[in-house]
Amino acid sequence: QVQLVESGGGLVQAGGSLTLSCAVSGSMFNYYILAWYRQSPGTQRDMVATITPGGTTTYGGSVKGRFTISRDAMKKTVQLQMSSLELDDTAVYYCKAARPGGLPYWGQGTQVTVSS
Protein backbone atom coordinates (compact mmCIF):
# COMPACT_ATOMS: atom_id res chain seq x y z
CA GLN A 1 0.00 0.00 0.00
CA VAL A 2 1.48 3.30 -1.10
CA GLN A 3 1.26 6.09 1.43
CA LEU A 4 1.72 9.80 0.84
CA VAL A 5 2.27 12.08 3.81
CA GLU A 6 2.21 15.84 3.37
CA SER A 7 3.82 18.33 5.71
CA GLY A 8 4.69 22.00 5.84
CA GLY A 9 1.29 23.63 5.80
CA GLY A 10 0.37 26.46 8.11
CA LEU A 11 -0.55 30.10 8.45
CA VAL A 12 1.36 32.71 6.45
CA GLN A 13 0.84 36.36 5.64
CA ALA A 14 0.04 37.48 2.14
CA GLY A 15 3.23 37.99 0.17
CA GLY A 16 5.05 35.39 2.22
CA SER A 17 6.48 31.99 1.34
CA LEU A 18 5.87 28.40 2.40
CA THR A 19 7.26 25.05 1.30
CA LEU A 20 5.18 21.88 1.32
CA SER A 21 6.71 18.43 1.27
CA CYS A 22 5.23 15.03 0.53
CA ALA A 23 6.91 11.73 1.40
CA VAL A 24 6.00 8.81 -0.86
CA SER A 25 6.38 5.26 0.38
CA GLY A 26 7.14 2.18 -1.70
CA SER A 27 9.59 1.30 -4.40
CA MET A 28 7.92 2.88 -7.44
CA PHE A 29 8.74 6.52 -6.74
CA ASN A 30 10.82 6.97 -9.89
CA TYR A 31 7.90 5.86 -12.07
CA TYR A 32 5.28 8.20 -10.65
CA ILE A 33 3.96 11.39 -12.09
CA LEU A 34 3.76 13.52 -8.95
CA ALA A 35 1.41 16.40 -8.43
CA TRP A 36 0.01 18.91 -6.01
CA TYR A 37 -3.68 19.76 -5.99
CA ARG A 38 -5.66 22.09 -3.79
CA GLN A 39 -9.23 22.42 -2.71
CA SER A 40 -11.13 25.19 -0.97
CA PRO A 41 -14.51 24.65 0.73
CA GLY A 42 -17.29 24.31 -1.81
CA THR A 43 -14.96 24.07 -4.79
CA GLN A 44 -13.50 21.25 -6.85
CA ARG A 45 -9.99 19.96 -6.36
CA ASP A 46 -7.73 21.76 -8.82
CA MET A 47 -4.30 20.88 -10.15
CA VAL A 48 -1.58 23.19 -8.90
CA ALA A 49 1.56 21.61 -10.35
CA THR A 50 2.82 18.32 -11.77
CA ILE A 51 6.24 16.82 -12.37
CA THR A 52 7.04 13.78 -14.49
CA PRO A 53 9.69 11.17 -13.73
CA GLY A 54 11.92 13.01 -16.18
CA GLY A 55 11.42 16.32 -14.42
CA THR A 56 9.03 18.03 -16.83
CA THR A 57 6.78 20.40 -14.92
CA THR A 58 3.38 21.96 -15.54
CA TYR A 59 1.55 24.56 -13.49
CA GLY A 60 -1.94 25.83 -13.03
CA GLY A 61 -2.42 29.29 -14.49
CA SER A 62 -2.87 31.11 -11.22
CA VAL A 63 0.40 29.89 -9.68
CA LYS A 64 2.79 30.19 -12.63
CA GLY A 65 5.85 32.14 -11.68
CA ARG A 66 5.08 31.91 -7.98
CA PHE A 67 5.18 28.17 -7.21
CA THR A 68 7.88 25.60 -8.00
CA ILE A 69 7.48 21.84 -7.87
CA SER A 70 10.47 19.54 -7.48
CA ARG A 71 11.20 15.91 -6.70
CA ASP A 72 13.98 14.17 -4.82
CA ALA A 73 14.51 10.52 -5.75
CA MET A 74 16.90 9.85 -2.89
CA LYS A 75 14.48 11.12 -0.24
CA LYS A 76 11.38 10.00 -2.21
CA THR A 77 9.76 13.35 -1.69
CA VAL A 78 8.02 15.95 -3.82
CA GLN A 79 8.09 19.57 -2.74
CA LEU A 80 6.06 22.63 -3.57
CA GLN A 81 7.81 25.93 -2.97
CA MET A 82 5.25 28.70 -2.77
CA SER A 83 6.10 32.38 -2.84
CA SER A 84 4.21 35.66 -3.18
CA LEU A 85 1.28 33.94 -1.55
CA GLU A 86 -2.15 35.44 -2.05
CA LEU A 87 -5.38 35.15 -0.09
CA ASP A 88 -6.80 32.96 -2.87
CA ASP A 89 -4.05 30.41 -2.26
CA THR A 90 -5.78 29.42 0.97
CA ALA A 91 -6.81 25.78 0.60
CA VAL A 92 -6.10 22.23 1.61
CA TYR A 93 -3.17 21.03 -0.48
CA TYR A 94 -3.00 17.39 -1.54
CA CYS A 95 -0.13 15.36 -2.91
CA LYS A 96 -0.84 12.81 -5.65
CA ALA A 97 1.24 10.02 -7.17
CA ALA A 98 0.29 7.94 -10.18
CA ARG A 99 1.93 5.86 -12.86
CA PRO A 100 0.75 6.76 -16.37
CA GLY A 101 -2.60 5.05 -16.80
CA GLY A 102 -2.56 3.79 -13.25
CA LEU A 103 -4.71 4.47 -10.23
CA PRO A 104 -3.76 7.57 -8.27
CA TYR A 105 -2.64 7.64 -4.67
CA TRP A 106 -3.48 10.65 -2.54
CA GLY A 107 -2.20 12.10 0.68
CA GLN A 108 -4.43 13.25 3.50
CA GLY A 109 -3.91 16.94 2.76
CA THR A 110 -2.31 19.84 4.56
CA GLN A 111 -3.96 23.18 5.27
CA VAL A 112 -2.45 26.39 3.94
CA THR A 113 -4.00 29.61 5.18
CA VAL A 114 -2.91 32.98 3.83
CA SER A 115 -3.87 35.97 5.96
CA SER A 116 -4.02 39.64 5.07
C-alpha positions as CSV (number, residue, x, y, z in Angstrom):
1,Q,0.0,0.0,0.0
2,V,1.5,3.3,-1.1
3,Q,1.3,6.1,1.4
4,L,1.7,9.8,0.8
5,V,2.3,12.1,3.8
6,E,2.2,15.8,3.4
7,S,3.8,18.3,5.7
8,G,4.7,22.0,5.8
9,G,1.3,23.6,5.8
10,G,0.4,26.5,8.1
11,L,-0.6,30.1,8.5
12,V,1.4,32.7,6.4
13,Q,0.8,36.4,5.6
14,A,0.0,37.5,2.1
15,G,3.2,38.0,0.2
16,G,5.0,35.4,2.2
17,S,6.5,32.0,1.3
18,L,5.9,28.4,2.4
19,T,7.3,25.0,1.3
20,L,5.2,21.9,1.3
21,S,6.7,18.4,1.3
22,C,5.2,15.0,0.5
23,A,6.9,11.7,1.4
24,V,6.0,8.8,-0.9
25,S,6.4,5.3,0.4
26,G,7.1,2.2,-1.7
27,S,9.6,1.3,-4.4
28,M,7.9,2.9,-7.4
29,F,8.7,6.5,-6.7
30,N,10.8,7.0,-9.9
31,Y,7.9,5.9,-12.1
32,Y,5.3,8.2,-10.7
33,I,4.0,11.4,-12.1
34,L,3.8,13.5,-8.9
35,A,1.4,16.4,-8.4
36,W,0.0,18.9,-6.0
37,Y,-3.7,19.8,-6.0
38,R,-5.7,22.1,-3.8
39,Q,-9.2,22.4,-2.7
40,S,-11.1,25.2,-1.0
41,P,-14.5,24.7,0.7
42,G,-17.3,24.3,-1.8
43,T,-15.0,24.1,-4.8
44,Q,-13.5,21.3,-6.8
45,R,-10.0,20.0,-6.4
46,D,-7.7,21.8,-8.8
47,M,-4.3,20.9,-10.2
48,V,-1.6,23.2,-8.9
49,A,1.6,21.6,-10.4
50,T,2.8,18.3,-11.8
51,I,6.2,16.8,-12.4
52,T,7.0,13.8,-14.5
53,P,9.7,11.2,-13.7
54,G,11.9,13.0,-16.2
55,G,11.4,16.3,-14.4
56,T,9.0,18.0,-16.8
57,T,6.8,20.4,-14.9
58,T,3.4,22.0,-15.5
59,Y,1.6,24.6,-13.5
60,G,-1.9,25.8,-13.0
61,G,-2.4,29.3,-14.5
62,S,-2.9,31.1,-11.2
63,V,0.4,29.9,-9.7
64,K,2.8,30.2,-12.6
65,G,5.9,32.1,-11.7
66,R,5.1,31.9,-8.0
67,F,5.2,28.2,-7.2
68,T,7.9,25.6,-8.0
69,I,7.5,21.8,-7.9
70,S,10.5,19.5,-7.5
71,R,11.2,15.9,-6.7
72,D,14.0,14.2,-4.8
73,A,14.5,10.5,-5.7
74,M,16.9,9.9,-2.9
75,K,14.5,11.1,-0.2
76,K,11.4,10.0,-2.2
77,T,9.8,13.3,-1.7
78,V,8.0,16.0,-3.8
79,Q,8.1,19.6,-2.7
80,L,6.1,22.6,-3.6
81,Q,7.8,25.9,-3.0
82,M,5.2,28.7,-2.8
83,S,6.1,32.4,-2.8
84,S,4.2,35.7,-3.2
85,L,1.3,33.9,-1.5
86,E,-2.1,35.4,-2.0
87,L,-5.4,35.1,-0.1
88,D,-6.8,33.0,-2.9
89,D,-4.0,30.4,-2.3
90,T,-5.8,29.4,1.0
91,A,-6.8,25.8,0.6
92,V,-6.1,22.2,1.6
93,Y,-3.2,21.0,-0.5
94,Y,-3.0,17.4,-1.5
95,C,-0.1,15.4,-2.9
96,K,-0.8,12.8,-5.6
97,A,1.2,10.0,-7.2
98,A,0.3,7.9,-10.2
99,R,1.9,5.9,-12.9
100,P,0.8,6.8,-16.4
101,G,-2.6,5.0,-16.8
102,G,-2.6,3.8,-13.2
103,L,-4.7,4.5,-10.2
104,P,-3.8,7.6,-8.3
105,Y,-2.6,7.6,-4.7
106,W,-3.5,10.6,-2.5
107,G,-2.2,12.1,0.7
108,Q,-4.4,13.2,3.5
109,G,-3.9,16.9,2.8
110,T,-2.3,19.8,4.6
111,Q,-4.0,23.2,5.3
112,V,-2.4,26.4,3.9
113,T,-4.0,29.6,5.2
114,V,-2.9,33.0,3.8
115,S,-3.9,36.0,6.0
116,S,-4.0,39.6,5.1
